[in-house]
C-alpha cells in the first residue's frame, strides 16, 4: 500500500510564460527554483511543492499537443494552503494587484473544512487559496 505524503508538483501547460511567471512569483509569492530553457520547463517553489510551467510553444509543450483553451482546460484547479489566512488582507492584496477574488467560502480540504478563495491566473486556471480548518465546532 502506498502512503501519500503530499502533492509533489503539478504541471501547467501554458500559452505565455511571462504573465504566468509574474502571477505565480510576484502575486502568489512562489520562487523560481529551476529553469530548463532548452526544453521549456520552469519550476516554481510553492511551499513544499512545485508548480511546473510548460509553454506549449517550446520542446516539452509541443510534445503535449494543443494548448488549453475555451473548450478545455489543462486542470480543474490547484489549491495552495495559505498561512496565515486573513481573508480581508488577502482579498485586499489581490484586488490591489489586479486579481479578482471570489467570495470567501467554507470548503473541505486536506486538513478539513475551512475558508478558501478562488482566483484565476492569467490563463484562466483556477487557483484556490485555502486557509486552515475551522476550530472545532465553528464554521
Protein Blocks (a to p, Z undefined) as FASTA:
>chain_A
ZZdfbdfbdcdddfblklmmmmmmmmnopacfbdcfknopacddehjbccddddfkbmkl
mmnopaddfkbcfbfbdcdddddddfklmmmmmmmnopacddddddddfkoccddddddd
fkopacddddddddehiZZ
